[in-house]
Amino acid sequence: MHKDPEQMTRREFIDHAAKAGAGVTAIAAGTANVVSAAAKKRIALVGTGVRGTTMWGSGVARPYGELVEFVGLCDINPKRVEVGKQMIGVDCQTFTDFDRMIKETKPETVIVTTKDATHDRFIIRAMELGCDVITEKPMTTDEKKCQAILDAEKKYGKKIIVTFNYRYSAIAEKAKEILLSGVIGPVTGVDFHWYLDVRHGADYFRRWHAYKENSGSLWVHKATHHFDLINWALEADPVEVTAFGELKNYGRNGKLRGKNCRTCSHKTDCKFYWDMTRDAQLMKLYADCESEDGYLRDACVYREDINIWDTMTANVKYSNGALMSYSLNTFMPYEGYHLAFNGMDGRLDVRAYERQPWTPPATAEVRVTKNFGKSELNEMKIGLGGHFGADPKLKEMIFKPDVPDPLKQRAGSRAGAMSLLTGVAAMRSIEQRKPVKIADLIKL
């Protein structure tokens, strides 16, 4: 029974007030927890392959659990989506029907990590159903799908984020800062050469990427990374592309051939034999789920129907007058790139390796050489995390929108369009045997 305050002793009053205050504090704390939980961004992910379950699954759910909540996972393969759920470590619903997932879980943002050629379907439908979108690069695979995405974004008023990792590496940031300083003067030309080794490069030919209809070829799937890096560094748009490409090593060029590596009779003879059974995660995500869709993660790199190129070169003209010479080769003895910006007053050189058969350097090299002047070498440590240490910062910038962006690294649909269209123009140039203008592909 509560006493009237006027009948309480001083000690009783103080004790009563303290208990009441504790109750208010507990209620306030409980309310704060509810508000905090409600403030989490509701996220759904479509595409639970290795990229979805790692980079955008566990790589988001664990470090950003206080900011985001996974409310749904979707994949066309019912077994894989359940395996993906376990690997991500979340307790949410799983679906094979995208529309049903959106309608039942009501996410604010959808992360798209499906096969490249299906990005447009999920990006557009997500926006139509009221969601913002975070999509893996490339945003899509051809000019018609790109136009449809841009039109839908304008129509539905939603936001698209494209995850261009390489902008966020310390190497790229250093190069951008040097360019902004004006030390080499206006950029007149770019020399850019990317090397995929016999391990990573070959992997694209084992998977769905080996067909243009799935990936838009490596001009789009892989080179979109690189084209975006240059668009961002120059703060300019591609205008015209002339390209050449050939399939010299993989596909029909092989003498030894099978269905996939695990069942192949040439395991001891083929230099490109790859034992997927040594990777428990890939076995769970793919081998154990083959019964549902027949997809082989370790398909033969010498399949005769492979129709993408493995040896590519292009010349690109930019809106600021700069010219770029670019190449992409997919069966090199090491992995990395050489990049140079030629200016009116000097040259900026970048050399970085991800894998090499010699003692690995602890740093990447960023060198500035002045015309009629000195050369200065900056040796930089390559950060932890994928894409030369860029992945952690990319996610930080996406999931913490208040983080400053002085170098304008955050990328939207326009950046997505300009990078993929450079690759599409390269494809069309090879097919049509002539230069292709970006303006002839799309209306921005």
QUIGIWO-V798399 format. One line per field, one symbol per residue. ss: DSSP state (h for helix, s for strand, l for the rest). burial: + if it has 9 or more other ideal C-beta (glycine too) atoms within 8 Angstrom, else -. A space follows every 50 residues. Layout:
ss: ???
burial: ???
This chain:
ss: llllhhhllhhhhhhhhhhhhhhhhhhhhhhhhhhhhhhlsssssslllh hhhhhhhhhhhllllllssssssslllhhhhhhhhhhhllllsssllhhh hhhhhlllsssslllhhhhhhhhhhhhhlllsssssllllllhhhhhhhh hhhhhhlllsssslhhhhlhhhhhhhhhhhhlllllsssssssssssllh hhhhlllhhhlhhhhllhhhhlhhhhhhhhhhhhlllsssssssssllll hhhllllllshhhllllllllllllhhhlhhhhhhlhhhhhhhlllllsl llllllllllssssssssllllssssssssssllsssssssssllsssss ssssslllllllssssssssllllsssssssllllhhhhhhhhhhhhhhl llllllllllllhhhhhhhhhhhhhhhhhhhhlllsshhhllll
burial: -------+---++--+-------------------+---++++++++++- +++++++++++--+---+-++++++-+-+++++++-++-+-++++--+-- ++-++-+-+++++++++-++-++++++-+-+++++++++++-+-++++++ -++--+-+-++++++++++++++++++++---+++-++++++++++++-+ +++++++-++++-+++++++++++++++++++++-+-++++++-+-+--+ +--+--++-+++-+-+---+--++-+-----+++++++++-+--++++++ +++--+-+++++++++++-+-+++++++++++-++++++++++--+++++ +++-++-------+++++++-------+-+-++-+-+++++++++++++- --------+-+++-++++++++++++++++-----+++--++--
